[in-house]
Amino acid sequence: MKNDKLIITINREYGSGGRDIAYKLGALLDIKVYDKNKLEEIEQEYDIANELPDDIYALQKKILLNIAANESCIIVGRTGFEIFKNHPNVVRILLIADYDARVKHVSEKHGITKIAARKRIKEIDRAREEYTKRYAGVSRYDARNYDFVLNVTNIPTYHVAAFLAQNIRMKFFK
C-alpha cells in the first residue's frame, strides 16, 4: 500500500446491524472502530457544546482526518465515505436491509413496539440523510459513493464481516 493506513467507512441504514458488523470487522482485521459514541468521547475534549453546527462538523472532520493520519481505522457514519473518498487506501461500505427486518431488529433490540420501531427508523434515516446532504452534498443512498453496497437481510453479522474482511485482505494485503 502506498500509504500504510487503511480507512474503512461504513454507512448503514438504521436497524441493519451496521454497528455490530463494524465491530466484528474491526476484530477480524485488528482495526479500531470509531462510531458515534467513541467520537463523542473525543469531541468532549474539545468542549464543542456551544459551537454552531457547521463548526461542529468542521471539527468532527478534523478529528476523523487526524485519526486516519495516525492509524488504520473503521469510521461508522459521519460522512466518512465522502471525507475519505480520495484516500489511497479507503474502502467505503453501505449496509442496507429490508424494511421489515429492520423493524424487527429495532423492536427487539430496544424492546419497543413495531409501530415505535417504524417511527424511529423513519426519523433516524431522515436525519442521517439530511445531515449527509447538508455536509457532504450528496445522498448517502447513492451507490456510486461506495465500493460495496450490501443488503445484509437475514445474513448473520459475522458472515457479513467475514466477507468484507476477506475482500479487503485480497485488495490491500496481497
Stockholm file with secondary structure:
# STOCKHOLM 1.0

chainA/1-174         MKNDKLIITINREYGSGGRDIAYKLGALLDIKVYDKNKLEEIEQEYDIANELPDDIYALQKKILLNIAANESCIIVGRTGFEIFKNHPNVVRILLIADYDARVKHVSEKHGITKIAARKRIKEIDRAREEYTKRYAGVSRYDARNYDFVLNVTNIPTYHVAAFLAQNIRMKFFK
#=GR chainA/1-174 SS CCSSCCEEEEEECTTSCHHHHHHHHHHHHTCEEECHHHHHHHHHTTCCTTSCHHHHHHHHHHHHHHHHHHSCEEEESTTHHHHTTTCTTEEEEEEECCHHHHHHHHHHHHTCCHHHHHHHHHHHHHHHHHHHHHHHSSCTTCGGGCSEEEECTTSCHHHHHHHHHHHHHHHHCC
#=GC SS_cons         CCSSCCEEEEEECTTSCHHHHHHHHHHHHTCEEECHHHHHHHHHTTCCTTSCHHHHHHHHHHHHHHHHHHSCEEEESTTHHHHTTTCTTEEEEEEECCHHHHHHHHHHHHTCCHHHHHHHHHHHHHHHHHHHHHHHSSCTTCGGGCSEEEECTTSCHHHHHHHHHHHHHHHHCC
//
